[in-house]
Amino acid sequence: MTRYVVTGASGLLGLNLSLQIFANDEVLGIANTSPLKGLPFEIQEMDLVSENFEEGILETYKPDVVIHCAAIANLEDCEKNSELAHQTNTIVPGKIANQCRKRGMKFVHISTDAVFDGKSGNYSEDDPTNPLSVYAKTKRAGEENVQNQNSDAIIARVNFFGWSLSGTRSLGEFFVNNLLSKNPINGFVDVNFCPLYVSHLSDLLLAMVRADLSGIYHVVSSDHMSKYEFGCAIADKFGLDHTLINPIFVTKSNLLAERSLNLTLSTEKLSTDLHLTIPTPLDGISQFYKDYQRGYAQNIRNYSVED
Ligand SMILES: NC(=O)c1ccc[n+]([C@@H]2O[C@H](COP(=O)([O-])OP(=O)(O)OC[C@H]3O[C@@H](n4cnc5c(N)ncnc54)[C@H](OP(=O)(O)O)[C@@H]3O)[C@@H](O)[C@H]2O)c1
């Protein structure tokens, strides 16, 4: 059995990933402010910015692998508190990467497709980055910190959707919740991305660990669509009314953080090195729907104390 520590275990990725690891291996999840109840795996609360992860977790739990999902992942929050975003998204990953290297523990850092400015698209891992928002800048600086501290680390640039603790964290949930309530909503036609379903992302991250990969990888879906098309595909799969989705341009919206328009990434390096076919967004939407039908969305929400 492999012993994993997953940070951000109350978040969209960290919670789904920890549940998936728990099916076969041992996992300790680290959460910060979100109260959780009834989890099948062990959980510990810790503020990674102010508390000692090395003494508090690495020395006591002695994991084989640390998967670092914790971040300030909300773009608007990062604009409003850039110092906290810098501490959380840049300083903390470098510190943990260094501690893991010293102890011979595998470190996996979760980064973002938003390190690119989205002017061209179909980016490979070798393409130059140009992050636009505070979030993207602090995440890119976090990648550099991890690379400088630990050359054996995996850095996974991701974009994903799924069922979350609050029921509102992911873009997929945004579309389902509003369409079920018959609320008219907007879908961006000028933002293209490669959304991967969170359980597919978890499978791929664990396969990367087993294959002992290192360096930067694009871990997104193997095909792309606009956010508007993504919403319509979800509506169609769930039998909901996609005419409620109003096609609009993000360039005409009043969001605080600047968005990259074409965030399509190439997954060729990942599929070659893992000898695997990477799922498409439609594969993901299909699994997202199957999980909804089997009650998984509600099961996840039941872990929240606030539900
Ligand atoms: N969602 C996406 O589509 C997307 C796209 C690209 C990249 N990413 C990256 O993927 C990773 C996971 O994102 P997500 O969507 O799962 O995030 P999320 O749902 O917003 O969860 C963030 C997690 O980080 C924890 N956290 C924040 N500050 C912390 C601190 N000081 N100490 C300890 N824990 C702290 C939170 O804990 P509490 O809630 O308990 O406070 C929460 O568990 C992040 O690195 C993000 O940048 C996400």
The ligand as a Gaussian input file, in Angstrom:
#p B3LYP/6-31G(d) Opt

LIG

0 1
 N      -11.040000      24.080000     -10.500000
 C      -10.385000      24.149000     -11.661000
 O      -10.931000      23.958000     -12.765000
 C       -8.903000      24.424000     -11.670000
 C       -8.347000      24.829000     -12.876000
 C       -6.978000      24.970000     -12.953000
 C       -6.193000      24.719000     -11.849000
 N       -6.752000      24.372000     -10.674000
 C       -5.860000      24.077000      -9.529000
 O       -6.247000      22.832000      -8.982000
 C       -6.005000      22.825000      -7.579000
 C       -7.274000      22.417000      -6.832000
 O       -8.287000      23.356000      -7.142000
 P       -9.767000      23.206000      -6.555000
 O      -10.686000      23.757000      -7.590000
 O       -9.954000      21.827000      -6.033000
 O       -9.683000      24.249000      -5.352000
 P      -10.791000      24.591000      -4.243000
 O      -12.015000      23.765000      -4.424000
 O      -10.938000      26.079000      -4.229000
 O      -10.079000      24.133000      -2.891000
 C       -8.962000      24.795000      -2.423000
 C       -8.398000      23.998000      -1.262000
 O       -7.224000      24.640000      -0.787000
 C       -7.315000      24.696000       0.643000
 N       -6.524000      25.815000       1.143000
 C       -6.558000      27.106000       0.734000
 N       -5.709000      27.835000       1.499000
 C       -5.141000      26.983000       2.392000
 C       -4.204000      27.141000       3.438000
 N       -3.670000      28.328000       3.757000
 N       -3.839000      26.049000       4.159000
 C       -4.371000      24.832000       3.873000
 N       -5.271000      24.617000       2.888000
 C       -5.651000      25.688000       2.156000
 C       -8.791000      24.852000       0.927000
 O       -9.052000      24.487000       2.284000
 P      -10.383000      24.987000       3.092000
 O      -11.509000      25.067000       2.107000
 O      -10.577000      23.873000       4.101000
 O      -10.036000      26.296000       3.712000
 C       -9.376000      23.870000      -0.089000
 O       -9.303000      22.559000       0.414000
 C       -5.496000      24.220000      -7.237000
 O       -4.088000      24.192000      -7.224000
 C       -5.962000      25.074000      -8.391000
 O       -5.118000      26.191000      -8.593000
 C       -8.109000      24.247000     -10.548000

